[in-house]
């Protein structure tokens, strides 16, 4: 049900009245962390909340959405949402694409409001436009494409929500995992590099083979990439997507996780928080 206020109703029904319209997006992760974005050309404030615009050089993803069907009755609606990230766009202090690849958006909620303004930046009213759960987040080099299904989709979901399986159902470094990314971050220096590999020295170079795999390497210019391979014999780290130019200077790395109990125990010493069932009987047993 959509509600309005008298000021908004007057603005919408008065002919030849100039008005501005923008979408406001609220993304809430399963851990409770919130991001507020807008597709407007500049940031928009609503009370104490600021919705960030992903304009050029802002460091914030630019958000777009597809059409949404509005209908009476019970109907599962779908909304396609795109985050244009570039090389340096981040959310919550970390590369947005790296987080999406790790599954941070799994089960996150999305709220969309349509803001109506008589004067740009001054919101006369908000119209609830769409709400749902992110069912899929597909990552390309600099874009996150998300499929969001309305709340009615939850009626088709499995019960219970957490199902038996070999792999952990937590996202690495979230509140369920309870590990601190800062604790596992180590630094190093680049001694030579190409656009997709680097030879490093320093603390980070002391880890065993594959330790940094599926983790993230952050460069001194702010760019980040997911680590594809770490070779301790040659001290060469390889990342998944090439940079425009070969990097130099310092780097910081933190490890990824394959969600297996052995990795949780031997790499992170966090088996008490492991949320998987590695000895569960196979399906059909």
DRENBA-576991 format. One line per field, with one value per residue: residue number from 0; residue in one letter; z, y, x of N, C-alpha, C, CB in turn. Coordinates in steps of 0.1 Angstrom, whole numbers, plus 5000, padded with zeros to 4 digits. Glycine has a CB too. Example, Ala and Ser with C-alpha at 12.3 -4.5 7.8 and 13.67 -1.06 7.14 Angstrom:
n <- (0	1)
res <- (A	S)
nzz <- (5078	5071)
nyy <- (4943	4978)
nxx <- (5132	5128)
cazz <- (5078	5071)
cayy <- (4955	4989)
caxx <- (5123	5137)
czz <- (5078	5079)
cyy <- (4967	5000)
cxx <- (5132	5129)
cbzz <- (5090	5057)
cbyy <- (4955	4994)
cbxx <- (5113	5141)
END
This chain:
n <- (0	1	2	3	4	5	6	7	8	9	10	11	12	13	14	15	16	17	18	19	20	21	22	23	24	25	26	27	28	29	30	31	32	33	34	35	36	37	38	39	40	41	42	43	44	45	46	47	48	49	50	51	52	53	54	55	56	57	58	59	60	61	62	63	64	65	66	67	68	69	70	71	72	73	74	75	76	77	78	79	80	81	82	83	84	85	86	87	88	89	90	91	92	93	94	95	96	97	98	99	100	101	102	103	104	105	106	107	108	109	110	111	112	113	114	115	116	117	118	119	120	121	122	123	124	125	126	127	128	129	130	131	132	133	134	135	136	137	138	139	140	141	142	143	144	145	146	147	148	149	150	151	152	153	154	155	156	157	158	159	160	161	162	163	164	165	166	167	168	169	170	171	172	173	174	175	176	177	178	179	180	181	182	183	184	185	186	187	188	189	190	191	192	193	194	195	196	197	198	199	200	201	202	203	204	205	206	207	208	209	210	211	212	213	214	215	216	217	218	219	220	221	222	223	224	225	226	227	228	229	230	231	232	233	234	235	236	237	238	239	240	241	242	243	244	245	246	247	248	249	250	251	252	253	254	255	256	257	258	259	260	261	262	263	264	265	266	267	268	269	270	271	272	273	274	275	276	277	278	279	280	281	282	283	284)
res <- (X	X	X	X	X	X	X	X	X	X	X	X	X	X	X	X	X	X	X	X	X	X	X	X	X	X	X	X	X	X	X	X	X	X	X	X	X	X	X	X	X	X	X	X	X	X	X	X	X	X	X	X	X	X	X	X	X	X	X	X	X	X	X	X	X	X	X	X	X	X	X	X	X	X	X	X	X	X	X	X	X	X	X	X	X	X	X	X	X	X	X	X	X	X	X	X	X	X	X	X	X	X	X	X	X	X	X	X	X	X	X	X	X	X	X	X	X	X	X	X	X	X	X	X	X	X	X	X	X	X	X	X	X	X	X	X	X	X	X	X	X	X	X	X	X	X	X	X	X	X	X	X	X	X	X	X	X	X	X	X	X	X	X	X	X	X	X	X	X	X	X	X	X	X	X	X	X	X	X	X	X	X	X	X	X	X	X	X	X	X	X	X	X	X	X	X	X	X	X	X	X	X	X	X	X	X	X	X	X	X	X	X	X	X	X	X	X	X	X	X	X	X	X	X	X	X	X	X	X	X	X	X	X	X	X	X	X	X	X	X	X	X	X	X	X	X	X	X	X	X	X	X	X	X	X	X	X	X	X	X	X	X	X	X	X	X	X	X	X	X	X	X	X	X	X	X	X	X	X	X	X	X	X	X	X)
nzz <- (5000	4991	5005	5009	5014	5022	5011	4991	4976	4965	4950	4931	4917	4908	4878	4853	4871	4881	4888	4905	4903	4919	4925	4956	4973	4996	5008	5028	5044	5054	5078	5089	5082	5064	5033	5016	4986	4956	4924	4915	4904	4922	4958	4980	5008	5034	5061	5087	5071	5044	5010	4987	4957	4928	4911	4887	4898	4925	4941	4948	4939	4910	4908	4891	4880	4866	4851	4871	4879	4889	4907	4917	4944	4950	4938	4926	4922	4902	4902	4884	4892	4889	4897	4889	4890	4883	4887	4913	4930	4961	4989	5023	5029	5012	4981	4960	4941	4948	4973	4964	4949	4969	4981	4997	4993	4994	5002	5011	5017	4997	4995	4977	4972	4958	4954	4956	4945	4948	4948	4938	4958	4981	4997	4992	4996	5000	4981	4986	4965	4958	4973	4984	4983	4976	4952	4935	4927	4902	4890	4870	4854	4863	4872	4890	4887	4899	4908	4921	4941	4950	4983	4986	4974	4993	5003	4987	4994	5008	5037	5068	5067	5068	5055	5055	5046	5031	5031	5047	5059	5065	5056	5049	5074	5083	5107	5117	5111	5125	5124	5122	5095	5095	5113	5099	5077	5059	5049	5021	4997	4963	4941	4915	4886	4865	4846	4857	4875	4903	4919	4953	4984	5020	5049	5040	5021	5034	5037	5032	5002	4982	5001	5000	4981	4966	4982	4987	4971	4977	4963	4963	4951	4956	4941	4939	4937	4932	4944	4925	4925	4947	4949	4968	4963	4943	4952	4938	4932	4917	4902	4894	4874	4850	4855	4844	4842	4852	4886	4915	4945	4978	4990	5003	5017	5022	5033	5015	5016	5012	5023	5035	5062	5069	5060	5076	5101	5099	5086	5097	5123	5134	5139	5157	5150	5126	5101	5088	5077	5074	5076	5070	5058	5024	4998	4994	5008)
nyy <- (4988	5022	5054	5089	5124	5155	5177	5165	5153	5176	5186	5166	5167	5192	5209	5216	5220	5222	5195	5173	5141	5112	5081	5064	5041	5015	4993	4965	4944	4909	4908	4932	4956	4987	5003	5034	5046	5066	5073	5098	5129	5140	5138	5131	5142	5130	5138	5126	5109	5103	5098	5084	5095	5080	5095	5106	5099	5098	5076	5059	5033	5037	5035	5017	5008	4984	4983	4980	4961	4971	4960	4950	4928	4894	4890	4879	4900	4912	4928	4942	4952	4973	4979	5001	5001	5006	5010	5018	5021	5017	5001	5003	5007	4989	4973	4971	4952	4931	4923	4915	4893	4876	4869	4887	4901	4881	4872	4897	4927	4948	4981	5003	5036	5062	5095	5126	5159	5194	5214	5208	5185	5190	5170	5164	5143	5107	5078	5044	5021	4996	4965	4939	4908	4902	4879	4870	4878	4889	4892	4911	4925	4952	4957	4950	4929	4926	4905	4911	4899	4902	4904	4884	4862	4848	4830	4808	4798	4775	4755	4745	4778	4776	4750	4716	4709	4706	4729	4760	4783	4809	4842	4851	4869	4881	4889	4864	4847	4860	4867	4891	4911	4929	4918	4897	4909	4916	4932	4942	4948	4958	4943	4938	4939	4930	4938	4920	4903	4902	4904	4901	4914	4913	4911	4898	4881	4858	4837	4805	4784	4792	4806	4832	4829	4836	4857	4892	4917	4949	4979	5006	5028	5026	5008	4975	4940	4906	4878	4853	4834	4824	4820	4807	4800	4815	4840	4853	4869	4865	4881	4883	4900	4922	4951	4986	4996	4985	4979	4996	5001	4998	4971	4956	4926	4903	4871	4847	4824	4790	4779	4754	4730	4721	4742	4763	4755	4750	4772	4795	4790	4788	4770	4766	4784	4775	4769	4745	4712	4689	4661	4652	4630	4619	4633	4615	4593)
nxx <- (5008	5006	5012	5006	5013	4997	5011	5027	5007	4995	5016	5019	4994	4990	4988	5013	5034	5067	5088	5111	5125	5138	5154	5158	5179	5181	5203	5206	5226	5228	5241	5234	5246	5244	5239	5233	5221	5217	5202	5204	5220	5236	5245	5218	5199	5179	5163	5183	5197	5219	5220	5241	5255	5267	5285	5310	5343	5336	5340	5320	5297	5278	5243	5218	5185	5162	5129	5099	5072	5040	5013	4980	4971	4985	5016	5047	5073	5100	5131	5158	5189	5217	5251	5275	5308	5335	5371	5377	5355	5338	5323	5314	5341	5356	5364	5337	5331	5348	5337	5311	5318	5327	5303	5289	5265	5246	5214	5208	5188	5168	5155	5135	5128	5108	5117	5101	5105	5101	5119	5152	5168	5154	5132	5099	5082	5082	5077	5070	5085	5096	5104	5125	5145	5179	5185	5204	5238	5257	5290	5310	5340	5339	5313	5283	5257	5225	5198	5167	5142	5108	5093	5074	5086	5099	5081	5084	5107	5132	5127	5140	5157	5185	5203	5215	5248	5281	5297	5306	5281	5283	5295	5328	5344	5321	5294	5286	5308	5327	5354	5381	5389	5410	5428	5439	5451	5480	5511	5532	5559	5562	5584	5588	5566	5538	5508	5491	5504	5526	5558	5565	5578	5584	5562	5539	5549	5557	5539	5524	5521	5493	5480	5469	5450	5418	5415	5421	5440	5453	5463	5486	5475	5448	5433	5419	5421	5409	5426	5441	5461	5488	5522	5546	5572	5583	5574	5554	5524	5493	5465	5430	5419	5433	5452	5453	5478	5512	5515	5531	5551	5537	5517	5487	5474	5447	5434	5413	5385	5376	5354	5355	5357	5383	5399	5389	5397	5426	5437	5424	5418	5392	5372	5351	5332	5324	5299	5288	5282	5302	5303	5278	5252	5252	5230	5200	5208)
cazz <- (5000	4990	5012	5005	5024	5015	5003	4980	4967	4958	4940	4920	4910	4902	4864	4849	4882	4879	4899	4903	4908	4920	4933	4968	4975	5008	5008	5041	5044	5064	5091	5094	5076	5055	5023	5010	4973	4948	4910	4912	4899	4934	4970	4985	5022	5039	5076	5091	5062	5031	4999	4979	4942	4922	4900	4884	4908	4939	4948	4952	4927	4904	4908	4881	4881	4855	4854	4882	4876	4900	4905	4929	4946	4953	4926	4929	4912	4901	4898	4880	4897	4884	4903	4880	4900	4879	4894	4927	4938	4973	4999	5036	5029	5005	4968	4960	4933	4956	4982	4958	4945	4982	4985	5008	4990	4995	5012	5015	5014	4990	4995	4967	4973	4948	4960	4948	4950	4941	4946	4939	4971	4992	4994	4996	5000	4995	4977	4985	4951	4957	4984	4982	4987	4965	4950	4928	4924	4892	4890	4859	4858	4870	4873	4898	4883	4909	4906	4934	4941	4960	4996	4984	4969	5005	5005	4979	4999	5016	5052	5073	5058	5068	5051	5057	5035	5035	5032	5057	5054	5068	5047	5056	5081	5087	5122	5120	5111	5136	5122	5118	5083	5098	5120	5089	5067	5060	5039	5014	4987	4950	4936	4900	4883	4852	4849	4863	4885	4910	4929	4965	4996	5032	5058	5032	5013	5042	5038	5024	4989	4980	5013	4996	4971	4968	4990	4980	4971	4976	4958	4970	4945	4960	4934	4946	4929	4939	4942	4918	4929	4954	4948	4978	4958	4935	4958	4928	4934	4905	4904	4884	4863	4847	4858	4832	4842	4862	4899	4922	4958	4988	4989	5015	5013	5032	5026	5012	5023	5003	5032	5040	5076	5070	5059	5087	5112	5097	5081	5105	5137	5137	5137	5166	5143	5113	5100	5078	5082	5065	5077	5068	5048	5010	4995	4989	5016)
cayy <- (5000	5034	5065	5102	5135	5166	5185	5157	5152	5189	5187	5157	5169	5206	5209	5225	5222	5216	5186	5165	5127	5104	5068	5062	5027	5011	4979	4960	4931	4900	4911	4944	4967	4994	5013	5042	5051	5072	5074	5112	5134	5144	5132	5136	5139	5128	5137	5124	5099	5108	5088	5088	5094	5074	5103	5104	5102	5099	5065	5052	5027	5043	5025	5018	4997	4982	4985	4973	4960	4974	4953	4947	4913	4888	4887	4880	4910	4911	4941	4941	4964	4973	4988	5004	5003	5011	5004	5023	5023	5009	5001	4999	5007	4979	4972	4966	4940	4920	4919	4907	4880	4868	4866	4896	4905	4870	4873	4911	4933	4961	4989	5014	5047	5073	5108	5137	5172	5206	5220	5197	5183	5191	5160	5167	5130	5094	5067	5031	5016	4982	4959	4925	4902	4899	4864	4867	4890	4884	4901	4912	4932	4965	4958	4940	4928	4919	4902	4912	4894	4908	4896	4872	4851	4840	4819	4797	4794	4763	4756	4758	4786	4770	4736	4708	4709	4705	4742	4769	4792	4822	4849	4854	4882	4887	4887	4850	4842	4867	4870	4904	4912	4937	4909	4888	4917	4918	4941	4939	4958	4952	4945	4938	4936	4933	4943	4909	4896	4910	4898	4910	4911	4918	4901	4890	4871	4847	4828	4792	4783	4794	4812	4844	4826	4840	4869	4905	4925	4963	4986	5019	5038	5024	4998	4962	4928	4893	4870	4841	4824	4828	4810	4811	4797	4827	4852	4859	4869	4867	4885	4878	4910	4930	4966	4993	4997	4977	4986	4997	5006	4989	4964	4949	4914	4895	4859	4843	4811	4781	4775	4740	4729	4720	4756	4770	4750	4751	4786	4806	4785	4793	4759	4767	4792	4769	4766	4735	4698	4681	4646	4649	4619	4624	4633	4602	4582)
caxx <- (5000	5013	5006	5011	5010	4990	5021	5031	4996	4993	5026	5016	4982	4989	4993	5025	5043	5080	5091	5123	5122	5150	5152	5166	5181	5187	5208	5209	5232	5223	5248	5228	5253	5235	5244	5222	5226	5207	5206	5204	5233	5244	5239	5205	5197	5165	5165	5197	5203	5225	5220	5253	5254	5279	5290	5324	5354	5330	5344	5308	5291	5266	5233	5207	5175	5152	5114	5092	5057	5032	5000	4972	4970	4997	5024	5061	5079	5115	5138	5172	5197	5231	5261	5286	5318	5348	5382	5379	5342	5338	5312	5319	5356	5363	5360	5323	5331	5354	5327	5301	5324	5327	5290	5284	5252	5237	5204	5207	5175	5168	5143	5136	5118	5108	5117	5095	5110	5097	5132	5161	5175	5144	5122	5085	5076	5088	5068	5076	5084	5099	5112	5128	5157	5188	5186	5216	5246	5267	5301	5320	5352	5336	5299	5276	5243	5218	5184	5161	5128	5099	5093	5066	5094	5103	5071	5088	5121	5134	5125	5145	5165	5199	5202	5227	5258	5295	5304	5301	5270	5287	5304	5341	5346	5308	5292	5286	5321	5333	5369	5384	5397	5422	5437	5445	5457	5495	5516	5544	5563	5563	5598	5586	5552	5531	5495	5483	5512	5536	5567	5565	5586	5578	5555	5529	5556	5561	5529	5526	5514	5479	5474	5462	5440	5404	5415	5421	5452	5450	5474	5488	5466	5434	5427	5418	5418	5408	5438	5439	5471	5500	5533	5556	5585	5587	5569	5546	5510	5485	5452	5420	5416	5444	5452	5456	5493	5518	5516	5544	5549	5533	5504	5482	5466	5440	5431	5400	5382	5368	5343	5356	5361	5398	5405	5385	5405	5440	5441	5418	5416	5379	5363	5339	5322	5321	5285	5286	5281	5311	5300	5264	5250	5249	5216	5195	5212)
czz <- (5000	4997	5007	5016	5016	5006	4990	4970	4959	4947	4928	4911	4904	4888	4862	4861	4880	4891	4895	4910	4908	4928	4944	4971	4989	5007	5022	5040	5055	5078	5097	5089	5065	5046	5018	4998	4966	4933	4906	4909	4910	4946	4974	5000	5025	5054	5079	5081	5049	5022	4989	4965	4937	4910	4898	4895	4923	4947	4953	4939	4923	4903	4898	4884	4868	4860	4864	4879	4889	4898	4918	4931	4949	4940	4930	4918	4913	4896	4895	4884	4893	4892	4894	4889	4895	4886	4909	4936	4949	4981	5012	5036	5021	4991	4967	4952	4940	4966	4976	4954	4957	4987	4996	5005	4991	5006	5017	5010	5007	4991	4985	4970	4962	4955	4951	4954	4941	4938	4948	4952	4983	4989	5000	5001	4994	4992	4977	4971	4950	4969	4981	4987	4975	4963	4943	4925	4915	4890	4877	4864	4867	4872	4882	4893	4893	4905	4920	4932	4953	4972	4995	4980	4981	5008	4997	4984	5007	5031	5058	5064	5057	5065	5053	5045	5040	5038	5042	5051	5058	5057	5055	5061	5085	5102	5126	5121	5122	5136	5118	5106	5086	5105	5110	5077	5069	5048	5033	5005	4974	4945	4921	4897	4869	4856	4856	4873	4892	4919	4941	4975	5008	5039	5050	5024	5021	5044	5028	5011	4990	4992	5010	4986	4975	4978	4981	4982	4969	4973	4964	4963	4947	4952	4941	4935	4937	4935	4936	4923	4937	4954	4957	4973	4951	4941	4947	4931	4921	4908	4892	4872	4862	4851	4845	4831	4853	4875	4905	4936	4968	4984	5002	5010	5025	5025	5024	5019	5013	5011	5036	5054	5078	5069	5071	5099	5111	5094	5091	5119	5142	5136	5146	5159	5129	5112	5088	5085	5073	5065	5075	5057	5034	5007	4989	4998	5025)
cyy <- (5012	5046	5078	5112	5146	5174	5178	5155	5164	5190	5179	5160	5183	5206	5219	5228	5215	5207	5178	5151	5120	5091	5068	5047	5025	4996	4975	4946	4922	4902	4925	4957	4974	5003	5021	5049	5058	5073	5089	5117	5139	5138	5139	5132	5139	5127	5136	5114	5106	5096	5093	5085	5089	5082	5101	5108	5103	5087	5056	5046	5036	5032	5028	5007	4996	4985	4976	4972	4962	4968	4951	4932	4908	4884	4889	4889	4908	4924	4938	4954	4962	4983	4989	5009	5009	5004	5007	5024	5013	5011	4996	4998	4996	4978	4965	4952	4928	4915	4911	4894	4870	4864	4875	4900	4893	4872	4888	4917	4946	4968	5000	5024	5057	5086	5118	5150	5183	5214	5209	5197	5184	5181	5164	5154	5118	5084	5054	5025	5001	4977	4944	4920	4899	4884	4860	4879	4885	4895	4900	4921	4945	4967	4947	4940	4920	4917	4902	4908	4899	4899	4884	4860	4842	4829	4807	4792	4781	4765	4743	4765	4781	4755	4729	4708	4709	4718	4751	4779	4806	4829	4853	4868	4888	4884	4873	4843	4847	4870	4885	4905	4920	4928	4901	4896	4918	4926	4936	4950	4951	4954	4944	4934	4937	4937	4932	4901	4906	4901	4907	4905	4916	4907	4892	4879	4858	4836	4816	4793	4785	4801	4824	4842	4830	4852	4882	4911	4940	4970	5000	5030	5036	5013	4984	4952	4916	4885	4857	4830	4831	4817	4815	4809	4809	4840	4860	4858	4872	4871	4882	4887	4920	4945	4973	4995	4989	4985	4987	5001	4995	4982	4958	4937	4909	4883	4856	4829	4803	4775	4760	4740	4728	4734	4764	4767	4754	4765	4797	4802	4790	4782	4760	4775	4786	4765	4757	4722	4689	4666	4643	4639	4626	4624	4620	4590	4577)
cxx <- (5009	5005	5012	5009	5004	4999	5024	5019	4993	5003	5024	5004	4980	4995	5004	5034	5056	5083	5103	5120	5136	5147	5162	5167	5187	5190	5212	5214	5226	5229	5243	5235	5244	5243	5232	5228	5214	5212	5206	5218	5241	5237	5226	5203	5182	5166	5180	5205	5207	5226	5231	5250	5267	5284	5305	5333	5348	5335	5332	5302	5279	5255	5222	5197	5167	5138	5109	5077	5050	5018	4993	4973	4984	5004	5039	5067	5094	5120	5153	5179	5211	5239	5273	5298	5331	5359	5383	5366	5342	5326	5317	5334	5363	5357	5346	5323	5337	5344	5316	5306	5325	5314	5284	5270	5242	5227	5202	5193	5177	5155	5145	5124	5119	5107	5111	5100	5105	5110	5142	5169	5166	5133	5109	5078	5083	5076	5075	5074	5087	5107	5114	5141	5166	5190	5198	5224	5258	5277	5309	5332	5349	5321	5293	5261	5235	5203	5177	5146	5120	5098	5084	5074	5098	5093	5075	5102	5121	5131	5131	5154	5179	5197	5215	5235	5272	5302	5298	5291	5273	5295	5316	5341	5332	5306	5291	5299	5330	5348	5370	5393	5410	5432	5445	5452	5472	5499	5529	5548	5565	5578	5598	5571	5549	5517	5486	5491	5522	5545	5568	5574	5579	5570	5546	5536	5559	5551	5530	5518	5499	5472	5465	5451	5426	5403	5416	5435	5448	5463	5475	5479	5451	5427	5428	5415	5417	5421	5435	5449	5483	5510	5544	5570	5591	5583	5561	5531	5503	5471	5443	5418	5428	5442	5455	5472	5499	5519	5530	5541	5545	5519	5500	5473	5458	5435	5416	5397	5373	5356	5343	5361	5376	5404	5401	5393	5420	5445	5436	5417	5403	5368	5350	5328	5318	5306	5283	5286	5289	5309	5286	5262	5247	5234	5211	5199	5201)
cbzz <- (5012	4976	5027	4992	5032	5024	5011	4984	4976	4968	4946	4926	4919	4911	4854	4843	4896	4877	4903	4909	4899	4927	4924	4980	4964	5021	4998	5050	5046	5060	5089	5109	5071	5063	5012	5020	4965	4953	4901	4924	4889	4935	4981	4976	5030	5033	5082	5105	5059	5033	4992	4984	4936	4918	4902	4871	4905	4938	4960	4959	4930	4891	4922	4867	4893	4850	4841	4896	4871	4903	4897	4928	4935	4962	4914	4929	4915	4891	4909	4865	4913	4869	4917	4869	4907	4880	4888	4927	4929	4981	4994	5040	5043	5012	4959	4953	4919	4963	4990	4945	4939	4992	4991	5008	4976	4997	5024	5009	5027	4975	5010	4953	4987	4937	4965	4947	4950	4949	4957	4927	4972	4993	5000	4985	4996	5005	4963	4996	4943	4944	4998	4967	4995	4967	4943	4914	4937	4878	4902	4846	4846	4863	4859	4913	4868	4922	4899	4939	4940	4955	5007	4974	4962	5017	5001	4964	5007	5013	5056	5087	5063	5081	5037	5061	5026	5024	5018	5063	5058	5081	5041	5047	5073	5079	5126	5111	5097	5149	5112	5130	5072	5108	5129	5083	5066	5059	5046	5007	4992	4940	4941	4893	4891	4843	4836	4853	4879	4919	4923	4971	4994	5029	5068	5023	5007	5056	5035	5032	4982	4978	5023	4991	4967	4973	5000	4986	4961	4989	4943	4969	4930	4958	4920	4957	4918	4935	4955	4903	4917	4969	4933	4991	4949	4921	4964	4914	4945	4895	4908	4891	4866	4833	4869	4833	4843	4857	4909	4915	4959	5001	4978	5025	5006	5039	5034	4997	5036	4998	5024	5031	5082	5059	5046	5091	5114	5087	5068	5099	5146	5128	5140	5179	5140	5110	5099	5068	5083	5068	5090	5064	5052	5000	4985	4975	5025)
cbyy <- (5000	5038	5064	5107	5140	5175	5189	5143	5148	5200	5184	5143	5167	5216	5212	5237	5218	5226	5177	5171	5120	5112	5056	5070	5021	5014	4977	4961	4932	4885	4912	4944	4964	5002	5006	5053	5039	5086	5066	5120	5145	5159	5134	5131	5150	5116	5126	5118	5088	5115	5087	5080	5107	5060	5118	5111	5115	5099	5069	5061	5013	5050	5024	5017	4999	4967	4984	4978	4946	4990	4940	4952	4906	4875	4896	4866	4924	4899	4952	4938	4965	4976	4982	5015	4989	5026	5009	5035	5021	5012	4993	4986	5006	4965	4964	4976	4942	4926	4931	4915	4881	4875	4852	4909	4911	4857	4865	4920	4935	4959	4995	5009	5054	5071	5112	5136	5172	5215	5232	5198	5193	5205	5146	5173	5130	5088	5070	5022	5024	4979	4961	4922	4889	4907	4860	4860	4896	4881	4899	4918	4936	4977	4958	4943	4922	4927	4888	4927	4878	4912	4905	4875	4856	4849	4823	4801	4805	4756	4757	4755	4801	4773	4735	4694	4721	4698	4748	4777	4787	4823	4862	4851	4892	4882	4895	4842	4845	4859	4861	4912	4920	4948	4900	4879	4931	4904	4955	4926	4965	4958	4933	4929	4946	4919	4947	4900	4885	4921	4895	4910	4917	4929	4909	4899	4877	4852	4834	4780	4771	4780	4817	4855	4811	4829	4869	4915	4920	4969	4987	5024	5038	5037	4996	4962	4927	4886	4868	4842	4817	4833	4809	4804	4785	4826	4861	4854	4879	4854	4900	4875	4918	4929	4970	5007	5012	4972	4979	5007	5017	4996	4953	4958	4904	4903	4847	4842	4814	4770	4778	4732	4717	4711	4763	4767	4735	4741	4788	4810	4791	4805	4746	4773	4806	4756	4779	4736	4694	4684	4641	4662	4610	4616	4645	4600	4586)
cbxx <- (4990	5017	5007	5005	5023	4983	5033	5036	4983	4994	5040	5015	4970	4996	4982	5019	5036	5091	5079	5135	5112	5162	5153	5161	5189	5177	5220	5196	5248	5226	5263	5229	5267	5224	5252	5217	5232	5204	5196	5199	5230	5245	5250	5193	5203	5157	5157	5198	5193	5238	5206	5265	5250	5277	5287	5328	5361	5315	5352	5298	5287	5269	5226	5212	5166	5153	5106	5095	5054	5031	5002	4958	4964	4995	5020	5068	5075	5119	5136	5174	5196	5232	5265	5283	5321	5350	5395	5386	5330	5351	5299	5313	5360	5361	5370	5313	5338	5367	5321	5296	5338	5335	5290	5293	5251	5245	5207	5218	5167	5172	5141	5135	5120	5097	5131	5080	5126	5087	5135	5171	5186	5139	5127	5077	5061	5098	5061	5070	5094	5107	5106	5126	5154	5201	5174	5213	5252	5260	5310	5313	5360	5342	5292	5277	5242	5218	5182	5161	5128	5086	5088	5055	5106	5104	5057	5090	5126	5147	5110	5152	5166	5206	5197	5223	5255	5303	5305	5312	5257	5296	5297	5352	5353	5296	5280	5277	5328	5330	5375	5391	5389	5419	5430	5435	5451	5502	5519	5542	5576	5553	5606	5596	5543	5531	5488	5477	5520	5530	5581	5550	5601	5569	5547	5522	5568	5564	5515	5520	5518	5472	5485	5471	5441	5396	5426	5410	5463	5443	5475	5503	5468	5427	5433	5408	5429	5395	5446	5440	5477	5496	5538	5553	5585	5582	5580	5549	5505	5486	5451	5407	5403	5449	5462	5450	5498	5532	5506	5553	5539	5532	5505	5474	5475	5429	5437	5397	5374	5377	5330	5366	5354	5404	5399	5370	5404	5445	5435	5405	5428	5376	5370	5343	5328	5330	5277	5297	5266	5325	5306	5256	5239	5257	5213	5199	5224)
END
